[in-house]
């Protein structure tokens, strides 16, 4: 599974192209954490300019995941086989 995450300091920001395509107010209109693995959003960023958005790779058999951040820079923490693991955006 791929989860979208911000790769830089300052907070999550979509590209203008993404905002227009999905009917958001502007690029700062953040998508919900729970929607960051939405296949449509991921596919869009795989085929268009991603700006500051990166991909965090999480195994499909992970039992839980959450997005963590520090000053806007994000990464994903997930549980696999009862152990915590991390995925940093590429």
SVG drawing of the C-alpha trace seen along z (x, -y; Angstrom):
<svg xmlns="http://www.w3.org/2000/svg" viewBox="-15 -28 28 39">
<polyline fill="none" stroke="black" stroke-width="0.4" points="0.0,0.0 1.2,-3.5 0.4,-6.4 0.9,-10.0 3.0,-12.1 4.6,-15.5 8.4,-15.4 9.3,-18.9 8.9,-21.2 5.8,-23.4 2.9,-21.1 1.0,-19.1 0.3,-20.9 -1.2,-19.4 -0.3,-20.7 -2.6,-23.2 -3.2,-20.6 -4.3,-18.1 -6.6,-20.6 -8.3,-21.5 -8.7,-17.9 -10.3,-16.8 -12.4,-19.9 -10.5,-21.3 -10.6,-25.0 -6.9,-25.4 -3.6,-23.5 -3.7,-24.1 -7.0,-22.3 -5.7,-19.2 -7.2,-15.7 -8.1,-13.7 -5.4,-11.4 -7.7,-8.4 -7.8,-9.2 -4.1,-9.4 -4.1,-5.8 -6.9,-6.5 -5.9,-4.7 -7.2,-7.7 -5.0,-10.2 -2.0,-7.9 -2.4,-7.2 -2.7,-11.0 0.6,-11.7 2.3,-8.7 1.4,-10.3 1.7,-14.0 4.0,-16.5 4.0,-15.6 5.5,-18.8 6.3,-18.1 4.2,-14.9 6.1,-11.7 5.1,-8.0 5.4,-5.9 5.3,-2.2 3.5,0.0 3.1,3.8 -0.5,4.8 -0.5,7.2 0.2,4.4 -2.5,4.4 -2.5,0.7 -0.9,-2.6 -0.8,-6.2 0.8,-9.4 3.2,-11.1 4.8,-14.5 7.3,-16.9 7.0,-20.6 5.0,-19.4 7.5,-16.8 5.6,-13.4 6.3,-9.7 4.2,-6.6 4.3,-4.3 2.7,-0.9 2.3,2.5 3.6,5.6 3.7,9.0 3.2,7.2 6.1,4.8 6.3,1.1 7.9,0.1 8.5,-3.2 8.2,-4.3 9.7,-7.6 8.5,-9.4 10.4,-8.8"/>
</svg>
